[in-house]
């Protein structure tokens, strides 16, 4: 929550819960091949947008590796696009932030085994 405040993120007005940290591409059942989406043609972000994407990836990478592995695919996608981010990259970053803001905090509990 503190990291979301540092990034200046607030929940959208609709207040709905986000249950997916990254967009889902539905499979085409019955197709012999599944094709990836074409290249992103949305406009590139300015330097402030680039810095924001880098901050999001940097702040949540430790959380993803150490505590909450559910956000690793989304962070991997963002980090692969952070050199040349576009408006689509920014939308995906906001989806990840909305997911983090609307989910309960992940907690790891270790306990002794009876083995």
N, C-alpha and C positions, 0 to 999 in steps of 0.2 A: 504494500500500500504506500509506503514511504517513497519507493522508486516511482510509482505512478504520479505522486504529487510533485516530485522533482522534475518529471517530464512535463508537468502541466496538463495531465490528462484528466478529463472529467467524463463521466458516463453520458451517453446520448440522452436526449430528452425523452425518448420513448421508453427507456428504462427496462427494455426486455433483456433477458439473460442471453449471453453468447455462449453456446456450448461447443464451438469448434474453434481452435486457435488458428486455423488456416482454411482457405476455401476448399470445398469438396468438389471434385470433378466426378460426376456419376459415370460409371462404365456403360458402354453401349453393348447391351446383351445381344448375342446372336451375331455380332460383327466378328469377322475373322481376324481383324487387327484393331488395336486400340491406338489411336493417334494422339500425340501430344499437341498442345495448343501451339499456334504459330507464334512468331516473335511479337513482343509487346510493342504496340505502336502508339502508346499514350505519351504525352509530353514529358520531357525530362524535368527533374526537380532542380531547384536552384541550390546554392551552397547551404542555405539554412535547412532545406529539406534533406540534403545529403547528411548534414551533421545530426539531424534528428534520427534518421535511420541508423546511423552509426551508434548513437547513444542508446537506442532501443536494443540493438544487438548486444552491445557491450554490457548494459545493465542486467539483462536477463539471461545471459549465457551461463553464468555461475549458478543461478537458480535452476536452470534447465538441467545442467550436468549433475548437480548435487542433490536436488530435492524433487523437482517436478519435471519428469522426463516427457510429459505430454506436450510440452511446447517445443521440443527439439526439432520436429519437422518444420514448423513454422519459422523458427530461428534459422534453420539451415537454408530455407528458401530465401529469407531476407538477407542473410549474409552473402549468399551467392549473387545477389543483385545490388549490394550496397556500393559497389564501385561506380555504377551508372544507374541510380535509382530513377524510377518513373512515378507517375501518379498512381499506377496500379500497385507499385511497391508500397507507397504511402498508405493506400487503402488496406493492404494486407497487414501493415504495421498497426494501423488503428484497429483492425479486427483482433489481432493478438492482444493489444492493450485492453480492449473491451472484454475479451475472454478472461484475462488476468484480473480485471476489476470486478467481474460478475461471478467469479468462482470463489469458493472458500479457499483459504490458504492451505497449501499442501504441507503435510506434516509426516515426517518419517519417525517411526517408533521402533527401536531395537529392544529385543528382550532375550533373556537367556533361554537356551534350548534345554530340554530334558533328555537329550541323547546320551 
